[in-house]
Structures are given as structure tokens and as C-alpha cells.
Amino acid sequence: MPSGFEDLHYQPDIGICIYFSTVTFTTLGYGDFRPKPGFFRLLAGTEAFLGVALMPLFIVDLARKYTR
């Protein structure tokens, strides 16, 4: 597995993309992949922010359903 997406000719398969997205969204950040500088880092940062913002909302909604 490459150390990141820096290689211009590297084309990750769908499984690696889902893995990267899941690790980013849940803000685990294993560090085995790094997005390219610029737009892709902004996109990954936005996804991490959405994970931090949306995960508590999901948990609260789940808790409300089961406490009724």
C-alpha cells in the first residue's frame, strides 16, 4: 500500500477509497494515507469536520428513539 495519494499515476480501488473516507469521517486518522495538497486536503478536512458535527447528532437521534 502506498504511503499516500501523492503518486500521480496511483489509482486506488473503491475499497481503499471507502476505507480512507471512513477513517476520515470518523476522525480516526490512521496516517497511512495523505490527500494531495490543495483541494483534496480541503475536501478531507471538510469530511472530518462533518464527521465531528454529524456523529453526535446521529447518537442523540438514536437515543431519543430508544428512550420513548
DODO-235741 format. One line per field, with one value per residue (C-alpha): residue number from 1; x, y, z. Coordinates in Angstrom, 2 decimals. Example, Ala and Ser with C-alpha at 12.3 -4.5 7.8 and 13.67 -1.06 7.14 Angstrom:
% residues 2
pos c(1, 2)
px c(12.30, 13.67)
py c(-4.50, -1.06)
pz c(7.80, 7.14)
***
This chain:
% residues 68
pos c(1, 2, 3, 4, 5, 6, 7, 8, 9, 10, 11, 12, 13, 14, 15, 16, 17, 18, 19, 20, 21, 22, 23, 24, 25, 26, 27, 28, 29, 30, 31, 32, 33, 34, 35, 36, 37, 38, 39, 40, 41, 42, 43, 44, 45, 46, 47, 48, 49, 50, 51, 52, 53, 54, 55, 56, 57, 58, 59, 60, 61, 62, 63, 64, 65, 66, 67, 68)
px c(0.00, 1.48, 2.14, -0.41, -2.06, 0.98, 1.84, 0.09, -0.26, -1.68, -5.34, -6.83, -9.63, -13.07, -12.23, -9.28, -11.40, -14.14, -11.51, -9.96, -13.37, -14.45, -11.21, -11.52, -15.23, -14.79, -11.65, -9.55, -6.76, -4.50, -1.98, -1.41, -2.87, -2.47, -4.52, -2.72, -2.22, -4.82, -8.41, -8.16, -6.88, -9.71, -12.16, -10.74, -10.82, -14.42, -15.33, -13.62, -15.48, -18.79, -17.95, -17.35, -20.54, -22.91, -21.90, -23.26, -26.49, -26.88, -26.26, -28.78, -31.39, -30.79, -31.03, -34.34, -35.84, -34.94, -35.92, -39.52)
py c(0.00, 3.38, 5.98, 8.32, 9.62, 11.72, 9.49, 10.94, 7.52, 5.72, 4.81, 3.43, 0.90, 1.50, -0.41, 1.85, 4.93, 3.74, 2.92, 6.40, 8.05, 6.05, 6.76, 10.45, 10.75, 9.04, 11.16, 8.09, 9.23, 6.18, 8.15, 5.59, 7.88, 11.59, 13.52, 15.72, 19.35, 21.87, 20.98, 17.36, 18.28, 20.78, 18.07, 15.60, 18.27, 19.07, 15.39, 15.13, 18.23, 16.76, 13.56, 15.50, 17.53, 14.79, 11.85, 13.43, 14.32, 10.71, 9.45, 11.91, 10.90, 7.23, 7.85, 9.71, 6.80, 4.27, 6.36, 6.89)
pz c(0.00, -0.91, 1.75, 0.23, -2.87, -3.87, -6.83, -9.87, -11.52, -8.48, -8.91, -5.67, -5.93, -4.42, -1.23, -0.45, -1.16, 1.22, 3.85, 3.55, 3.68, 6.74, 8.60, 7.75, 8.62, 11.97, 12.58, 13.43, 11.14, 10.96, 8.90, 6.18, 3.50, 2.90, 0.35, -2.16, -1.10, -2.09, -2.88, -1.77, 1.70, 1.98, 0.96, 3.51, 6.22, 5.40, 5.62, 9.03, 10.24, 9.07, 10.94, 14.14, 13.65, 12.45, 14.64, 17.87, 16.08, 14.98, 18.53, 20.03, 17.46, 18.20, 21.94, 21.51, 19.57, 22.24, 25.28, 24.21)
***
